[in-house]
Amino acid sequence: MQAFPPSDRIGAAKTVLWNLILLGAGSTLCAVSINGIIIPHKFLSGGFVGLALVTYYLFPLLPVAWLYLLFNLPLFALGWLHVGRRFFLYSMAGTILFTGAVRWVHVSFQVQDPILAALLAGIIGGAGAGIILRSLGSAGGVDILSVILLQRFSIRLGSTILGFNSLVLGLSAVFFSLEASLYTLIYMYVTSYVVNLVVTGWSQRKAVLIISPKWEKIYRGILHEIKRGATILQGRGAYTDQPEQILYTVITFRELARLKRMIRGMDPNAFVVVTDTLEVMGLRIGTQPHWQSSQHDGSVVA
């Protein structure tokens, strides 16, 4: 058996502990949202939690937590074959922590207005889901299903989540009421917005195009002051018909203000375009999920 240095073992143990803390904290917040707001107001939720809530409202034979765990068992059998081992093991731990939190964490909120309740549930649940997504795993459910379908059939993650959530909303409208579906829709929207804030937050990537006669000075500043790479593109001004050097770089949101100050100091008349990015692939600046950023080697999903 290969022996690892003590420092490596300590680092690995810290990584495992930190990810379990993230999974536990996120699961606790989600449980607070589910038990404190969603169930008392008869709302639904997205993913397998929503499926468990529909089943619980119609056939209250088992608690929501156990229903959620039962629905996940077939997925884990498939997940062992189709997702990376590290993601699978962390997701299994996350599912157990999530199930335990939903079973035993109960906090009541005295919020009577259903719209305010949906907003509060979305804020709390979105924060919890975002914290879970910042770990190296998930809480199971539609996350595992999305990865399996992506691997097997190249179905995009967003399509799977949208389809599953649409199914839950449709069941809500059929078996309960249109109002319940609309309140659930509010909850889902707020949840997705808060998740984006928690997961990307200050790490959101910005793409920047810079046109300036002092481009050499600016790109050196990007390399040495901002510590980011840049690409020099060849262009031609439509009005002047003169060749132009265009700088293209991708930075984090936190670095944007510093970059703009630097450019203004070097050339106040520089033409700068800043755009949002949907996804960035790359070792130092990439925003891909942890399970999609490496080759499928048995430890991380490709």
N, C-alpha and C positions, 0 to 999 in steps of 0.2 A: 504494500500500500504506500502511496506517495505521501511523504511527510511534508507539511507546510510549516514555515517559520511561525513562531508565536505571534509576531506582529500581524501576519496575514490572518491568523485565526482570530485574533482580537478584532481586526478590522471587519472580518466577515460577520462576527458575532454582533458588532455594533450595527452593521447594515441590517441584519435580520431583526434586531431589537427595534430599530428605528422604523422599519416598515411595518412591524406588528403594532407599534404605537400609532402610526398613521391609520392603519386599518381599524384598530380599536376605537380611536377617537372619532373617525369618520362614521363608523357604524353606530356609535353612541348618539351622535347628532341626528343621524337618519332615524334611529329608534325614537328619539324625542319627538321628531316631526310626525312619525307614523302613529305612535301611541297617544301623543298629547293633542294632536290636531286632526290628522287625517281620519282616523277611525271614529272619534267622537262626532265629527261632522259628516261622516259617511261619504268622504271623498274617495277617489281612487288614486293610483299612482302609475308611473310608467314601469315597463319591464316586468320581471317576474313578481315583484312586489304587488303590482297592479293585478296580476293574475291571481296571486294568493288572496288579495283583498276581495276580488269578485267571488271567489270560491267561499271565502269566509262569510261574506254577507249573505250568500244564498244557502250555504250549508255550514252553519257554525258548529261543526263537530270537532274541529281541531283549531288551536290558536294559529294566528297568521304566521308566527315564526316557524312552526313545524310544517305548515303548508309550503312555505318558501323553501325550506330545506328539502322536502320531498320532491318539489319540482326541479330542484337543482341536481338531484342524484343522477338522472339519465345523462345530463349534460356533462357531468364530470367523467362519466364512463367514456363519452366521445372525446372530451377535452384531453384525456390522457394520451390519445392517439394523434390529435391534430394541433395541439398547441405546445409551446415550449415547456420544459419541466419546471423551470423557475417560476414562470408565470402561473402555471397550473398549481404548484404547491402553495404559492402565496395566495392565489385565489381560493383554494380550499380552506386555508387558514382564515381568509377574509370572510368566506361564507359562514364558517363556524362562529366567528366573532359577531357577524351581523345577526345571525340567528339568535345567539345568546343575548345580544343587546335588545333586539325586538321582543324577546320573551321576558326579559327582566327589568329593562329600563322603562319606567313610567313617570312622566312629568306632566302635570295638568296645566292647561292654560285657560284663563277665563276670558276667552274671546268669543263673542256671540255672533258678530257680523261674519257671514261666510266669506265675503270677499277679503276682508282683513285676515281671516283665518287662512285662506288660500295663499295670500301673500306671505304671511309669517311662516307657514309650512314650507313654502318654496325657498325662503331665505335660509331657514335652518337645514332643510333637507339638501339644498344645493351646496351649502357649505360642507356638509358631511360627505356628499358624493364627490365633491372636488378634492377633499382631503384624501379620500380613498383612491382617487385616480392619480394622486401624486405619489402613491406607493408603487411598488413593483408588481402589484397584483390587482385584484378587484374583489368585489363582494359576490362574484358569481352572477347567475342569472343571464340577462341579455348580453352582458359583456362577453361571457364565454361563448354564447351562441353567435354573436357577431364575428368573433375571431374565427370560429369554426367555418362559418359560411364564407368569410373572406378567403380563408385558406383553400377551401374545397371548390368554391364556385365563383370566386372573385366578386362577390356581392359586397358593395361598399358598406362600411360600418353604419353610416348615417341612414342608409336605406333600410337596413335591418331594424335599427332602433325606431325609425319613423313608422315602419310597417307594424312593428309590435305594439307601439304606443297607439297607433290608429285602431288596432284591433281592440285594445283595452277600452279606448274611448267609445268605440262602437258597442261593445258589450255593456258599458255603463249606460248608454242611451237606450238600449233595448231593455235591459233588466231593471233599470232604476229610473232615472229621469234625465231629460235634456239638461236641466239645471245642474245636476250632479256632474254631467260631462263638461259643462262650461266651467264650473268651478275647478274641476280637475285640470282643464286646459290652462287656466290661469296659473295653477300650481306648477304644471309642467313647464310653462314658459319662464316663470320666475326661477325655477330650479335650474334650467339650462343656462340662463343668464348668469346666475351666481356661480355655477360650475365653471363657466368660462373665465370669470374673474379670479376664482381660486386657482385654477389650473394654469392659465396663462399669466394673468395679473401683470406684474411689472416685467415679465419675461417675454411679452409679446414682441414679435419680430417686425421690424420696419425695413422696407426696401427704399433706398435713396438713390436718386439720379442727380448728378451734379455737373453743370456745364460752366466752366470758368476758364479764362486765359491763364489763371494761376493754378491749373489743375495739378501740376507736378508738386507744388508746395502742399496742396490740399491732400493729395493721396499719401504723401509722406506723413502728414499729420494723422491720417486715418490709420496708417500702419503703426506709427510709434506712439501716438497719444491715445487714440481710441483702442488700439490693439486689435483691430479687425482687418480682414482682407478687403481688397477692392479689385475690380476689373476695369481695364481701360478699353472703352469702345470707340471705334472710329465712326465719326459722323460728319455731316456737312450742313451748315446753316442754310436754310431755304431762302432767307432774305439776302444774306451777304454772299452766298455761294462760296464760302470759305470752309476749309476743313476744321472740324471741331473734335476735341478730345472729351469724351463723356465718361465720367466716373460712375461706377455702379457698385454699391455696397449694401450689405444686410447687417443690421445692428439690432440690439434689444431696445425696448422702449425707454429703459433707464439711460441708455447712452445717447438718445436722440438730442436732448437739450445740450449736452456737452458738444456733440458734433456740430450743431447749429451755431453755437457760440464760437467754435473754432473756425468755421467757414466764414462767419461775419467778420472775425478778426483778420482773416487772410484776404478776403475779397467780399466787401459788402454788396457788390453788384452781382454776385454769383447767382445763377439760376438753379434752384433746388426743387426737386419734386419728391415728396415723401408719400409712400403708399403702404397700406396694410398688406400683410402676407397671410395666405390661407394655411400654408404648410411649408416648412423649410427642411430639406434633407442636408445633413452635413454633420461632421463630428463635433465641431466646436459651437456651431450656431444653430444646429438643427432643432426642430420642435416636434419631431415624430414621437409617438408614444414609445415607451421603453420596449414593448413587445414587438415593435415594427422596425426598430432601428438597427437590429443586428441580424446576421444570417441565422437560419434555423440550425442550431447546433446541439439541440437537446436541452439547452438551458434557457434560451430566450427564443420567443416565437419570432419568425421572420416577418 
